Amino acid sequence: MSDVFLHGKRAIKVNAKIVLWGVTSKAKLYNIDGDERWIPNSLCEFDEKENTLLIEEWFYNKLFES
């Protein structure tokens, strides 16, 4: 497994789509494999061509902790 980094920190790559009504200047609402989550723009990077989202690992873990 290769290491993925964003802003010099470990990151997680997930399938995602932007929820059109959930867009602000500081965050966007993403549908991540069926779950809608707000993610700050400063902690992620969206690839429109692949519909993938890179999220800093610590924040991803906080979003999806069980």
Backbone as ProteinMPNN parsed JSONL, in Angstrom:
{"seq_chain_A": "MSDVFLHGKRAIKVNAKIVLWGVTSKAKLYNIDGDERWIPNSLCEFDEKENTLLIEEWFYNKLFES", "coords_chain_A": {"N_chain_A": [[0.84, -1.185, 0.0], [0.578, 2.165, -0.878], [1.783, 5.241, 0.475], [-0.206, 8.085, 1.04], [-0.271, 11.568, 0.841], [-1.268, 14.805, 2.001], [-0.857, 18.204, 2.113], [1.542, 17.722, 3.415], [0.878, 15.902, 5.347], [-0.349, 12.669, 6.436], [-2.89, 11.135, 4.454], [-6.25, 10.171, 3.469], [-7.821, 8.585, 0.776], [-10.924, 8.805, -0.731], [-14.041, 7.816, -2.298], [-16.177, 10.305, -3.531], [-18.745, 12.847, -3.782], [-19.632, 16.207, -4.441], [-22.142, 17.82, -2.63], [-24.422, 19.823, -4.046], [-25.924, 21.992, -2.87], [-24.563, 22.406, -0.578], [-22.267, 24.269, -0.189], [-19.833, 26.43, 0.924], [-17.69, 29.283, 1.553], [-15.693, 28.305, 3.176], [-16.007, 25.572, 3.605], [-17.214, 22.402, 2.315], [-20.008, 20.313, 1.571], [-19.896, 16.915, 1.365], [-20.804, 13.877, -0.253], [-19.876, 10.966, 0.866], [-19.414, 7.898, -0.007], [-22.172, 7.438, 0.526], [-22.566, 8.694, 3.005], [-23.202, 11.924, 4.235], [-21.067, 14.567, 4.813], [-19.652, 17.493, 6.264], [-16.741, 19.124, 5.259], [-13.866, 20.944, 5.928], [-12.361, 23.159, 3.579], [-9.65, 23.52, 3.851], [-8.656, 21.118, 4.731], [-8.841, 19.199, 2.829], [-8.841, 17.878, -0.559], [-10.389, 17.904, -3.622], [-10.964, 15.843, -6.446], [-12.393, 16.339, -9.361], [-12.541, 14.936, -11.786], [-12.071, 12.231, -11.173], [-13.835, 11.898, -9.131], [-12.95, 11.721, -6.459], [-11.791, 12.211, -3.125], [-9.305, 13.624, -1.184], [-8.52, 13.47, 2.154], [-7.177, 14.793, 5.107], [-5.708, 12.442, 7.233], [-6.084, 12.375, 10.095], [-8.363, 13.94, 10.413], [-10.241, 12.553, 8.901], [-10.399, 10.197, 10.424], [-11.535, 11.254, 12.72], [-14.038, 12.055, 11.746], [-15.242, 9.613, 11.041], [-15.109, 7.934, 13.25], [-15.985, 5.152, 15.235]], "CA_chain_A": [[0.0, 0.0, 0.0], [1.392, 3.371, -0.958], [1.406, 6.316, 1.387], [-0.804, 9.243, 0.398], [-0.08, 12.739, 1.685], [-1.892, 16.07, 1.638], [-0.293, 19.271, 2.955], [2.625, 17.156, 4.203], [0.343, 15.003, 6.374], [-0.976, 11.458, 5.899], [-4.243, 11.391, 3.975], [-7.09, 9.058, 3.046], [-8.493, 8.858, -0.496], [-12.244, 8.182, -0.711], [-14.973, 8.201, -3.356], [-17.036, 11.367, -2.998], [-19.385, 13.816, -4.677], [-20.024, 17.434, -3.753], [-23.577, 18.08, -2.564], [-24.432, 21.163, -4.626], [-26.434, 23.046, -1.994], [-23.707, 22.487, 0.608], [-20.982, 24.861, -0.533], [-19.551, 27.742, 1.5], [-16.318, 29.7, 1.25], [-14.736, 27.616, 4.044], [-16.227, 24.123, 3.661], [-18.174, 21.831, 1.366], [-20.698, 19.11, 2.005], [-19.584, 15.828, 0.446], [-21.409, 12.566, -0.091], [-18.755, 10.021, 0.887], [-19.954, 6.536, 0.034], [-23.507, 7.44, 1.117], [-22.627, 9.545, 4.199], [-22.969, 13.339, 3.957], [-20.205, 15.161, 5.838], [-19.027, 18.782, 5.995], [-15.295, 19.04, 5.383], [-13.221, 22.224, 5.646], [-11.539, 23.184, 2.366], [-8.233, 23.489, 4.22], [-8.263, 19.77, 5.126], [-9.141, 18.226, 1.781], [-8.632, 18.239, -1.969], [-11.345, 17.137, -4.412], [-10.631, 15.612, -7.851], [-13.675, 16.231, -10.068], [-12.477, 13.927, -12.859], [-12.144, 10.89, -10.593], [-14.781, 11.912, -8.013], [-12.272, 11.262, -5.25], [-11.48, 13.251, -2.164], [-8.213, 13.377, -0.247], [-8.796, 14.094, 3.444], [-6.121, 14.526, 6.073], [-6.07, 11.217, 7.941], [-6.573, 12.626, 11.449], [-9.724, 14.454, 10.326], [-11.065, 11.43, 8.435], [-10.61, 9.32, 11.577], [-12.471, 11.944, 13.61], [-15.363, 12.02, 11.103], [-15.802, 8.274, 10.928], [-14.826, 7.069, 14.395], [-17.166, 4.367, 15.625]], "C_chain_A": [[0.878, 1.238, 0.0], [0.88, 4.42, 0.022], [0.889, 7.491, 0.578], [-0.672, 10.408, 1.366], [-0.815, 13.941, 1.103], [-1.391, 17.116, 2.621], [0.801, 18.735, 3.876], [2.174, 16.218, 5.307], [-0.287, 13.789, 5.708], [-2.421, 11.752, 5.548], [-4.926, 10.093, 3.579], [-7.781, 9.485, 1.751], [-9.803, 8.08, -0.517], [-13.035, 8.614, -1.953], [-15.935, 9.228, -2.78], [-17.648, 12.182, -4.124], [-19.743, 15.03, -3.84], [-21.546, 17.529, -3.779], [-23.755, 19.552, -2.923], [-24.933, 22.259, -3.693], [-25.542, 23.257, -0.775], [-22.335, 23.038, 0.298], [-20.875, 26.238, 0.127], [-18.11, 28.11, 1.146], [-15.278, 28.921, 2.065], [-14.876, 26.103, 4.072], [-17.221, 23.703, 2.584], [-18.787, 20.59, 2.002], [-20.45, 18.044, 0.946], [-20.424, 14.612, 0.781], [-20.27, 11.573, -0.243], [-19.331, 8.631, 1.077], [-21.288, 6.469, 0.783], [-23.667, 8.271, 2.377], [-22.347, 10.988, 3.808], [-22.215, 13.949, 5.126], [-19.676, 16.509, 5.352], [-17.529, 18.639, 6.211], [-14.694, 20.399, 5.029], [-12.333, 22.126, 4.405], [-10.058, 23.042, 2.688], [-7.737, 22.085, 4.564], [-8.494, 18.73, 4.038], [-8.804, 18.783, 0.402], [-9.5, 17.307, -2.811], [-10.868, 17.029, -5.857], [-11.939, 15.342, -8.597], [-13.678, 15.145, -11.14], [-12.665, 12.518, -12.321], [-13.215, 10.759, -9.52], [-14.174, 11.286, -6.768], [-11.9, 12.463, -4.398], [-10.329, 12.786, -1.288], [-8.531, 14.148, 1.024], [-7.632, 13.789, 4.364], [-6.583, 13.413, 7.001], [-6.651, 11.468, 9.328], [-8.02, 13.109, 11.411], [-10.686, 13.372, 9.846], [-11.401, 10.514, 9.619], [-11.609, 9.948, 12.567], [-13.888, 11.894, 13.05], [-16.029, 10.665, 11.207], [-15.451, 7.355, 12.095], [-16.107, 6.391, 14.864], [-17.299, 4.279, 17.122]], "O_chain_A": [[1.814, 1.343, 0.792], [-0.307, 4.468, 0.347], [1.469, 7.855, -0.445], [-0.926, 10.264, 2.562], [-0.963, 14.076, -0.112], [-1.492, 16.929, 3.833], [0.973, 19.231, 4.99], [2.989, 15.781, 6.119], [-0.711, 13.86, 4.555], [-3.1, 12.511, 6.239], [-4.283, 9.062, 3.381], [-8.267, 10.611, 1.642], [-9.814, 6.861, -0.346], [-12.738, 9.636, -2.572], [-16.453, 9.051, -1.677], [-17.15, 12.208, -5.249], [-20.113, 14.903, -2.673], [-22.167, 17.341, -4.825], [-23.296, 20.43, -2.194], [-24.403, 23.369, -3.729], [-25.755, 24.202, -0.016], [-21.333, 22.351, 0.498], [-21.724, 27.103, -0.086], [-17.401, 27.328, 0.512], [-14.107, 28.88, 1.688], [-13.96, 25.411, 4.515], [-17.955, 24.518, 2.027], [-18.182, 19.921, 2.839], [-20.757, 18.244, -0.229], [-20.72, 14.346, 1.946], [-19.76, 11.363, -1.343], [-19.689, 8.239, 2.188], [-21.512, 5.556, 1.578], [-24.796, 8.536, 2.791], [-21.362, 11.259, 3.122], [-22.649, 13.868, 6.275], [-19.299, 16.658, 4.189], [-17.093, 18.097, 7.227], [-14.973, 20.946, 3.962], [-11.638, 21.129, 4.208], [-9.296, 22.502, 1.886], [-6.53, 21.872, 4.678], [-8.362, 17.531, 4.279], [-8.527, 19.969, 0.227], [-9.375, 16.085, -2.733], [-10.416, 18.019, -6.433], [-12.52, 14.263, -8.483], [-14.703, 14.506, -11.374], [-13.343, 11.699, -12.942], [-13.487, 9.657, -9.043], [-14.786, 10.444, -6.11], [-11.722, 13.576, -4.895], [-10.367, 11.694, -0.721], [-8.786, 15.351, 0.974], [-7.147, 12.658, 4.403], [-7.709, 13.434, 7.497], [-7.632, 10.823, 9.699], [-8.819, 12.74, 12.272], [-11.816, 13.283, 10.328], [-12.551, 10.108, 9.79], [-12.422, 9.247, 13.169], [-14.842, 11.708, 13.806], [-17.236, 10.572, 11.432], [-15.49, 6.133, 11.953], [-17.177, 6.999, 14.88], [-18.235, 3.657, 17.623]]}, "name": "protein", "num_of_chains": 1, "seq": "MSDVFLHGKRAIKVNAKIVLWGVTSKAKLYNIDGDERWIPNSLCEFDEKENTLLIEEWFYNKLFES"}
